[in-house]
Amino acid sequence: MIDPSIIIDPAASALRPSIALDDFLPMFVSSALVLVFGGFYVGIYTAVKVKLLKPWAMPLAYVFWLLTAYCLYIMGSLMQVNDFTAKALVIAMIGYLMLPHAVYYMQHQVHEENEH
């Protein structure tokens, strides 16, 4: 059998805490749900903007954004991220909230300039 001390670098484990085996499944599920809920957020937002869904569905898109943010928080907590990474995740979620607004604002401006 291979001695684990040969494979595992003790200096590397000092930089990053190890993740408990019991946390792997919740971490995996929460990271998968970040993708699923994020897709629903953008999908519903887009469907409302292109009038495939009624405007009353827009709050549902924001509910999916909140679920995405919550799952990202759970994932970050389980991964024991440091302060810098936690701030980067918060900034990423704020950007993810604002990105569809910016895209459709720019699309509307381009449409107005070229059509009228």
Buried (B, 14 or more C-beta within 10 A) or exposed (E): EEEEEEEEEEEEEEEEEEEEEEBEEEBEEBBEBBEEBBEBBBBBBBBBBEEEBEEEEBEBBEEBBEBBBBBBBBBBBBBEBEEEEBEEBBEEBEEBBEEBEEBBEEEEEEEEEEEE
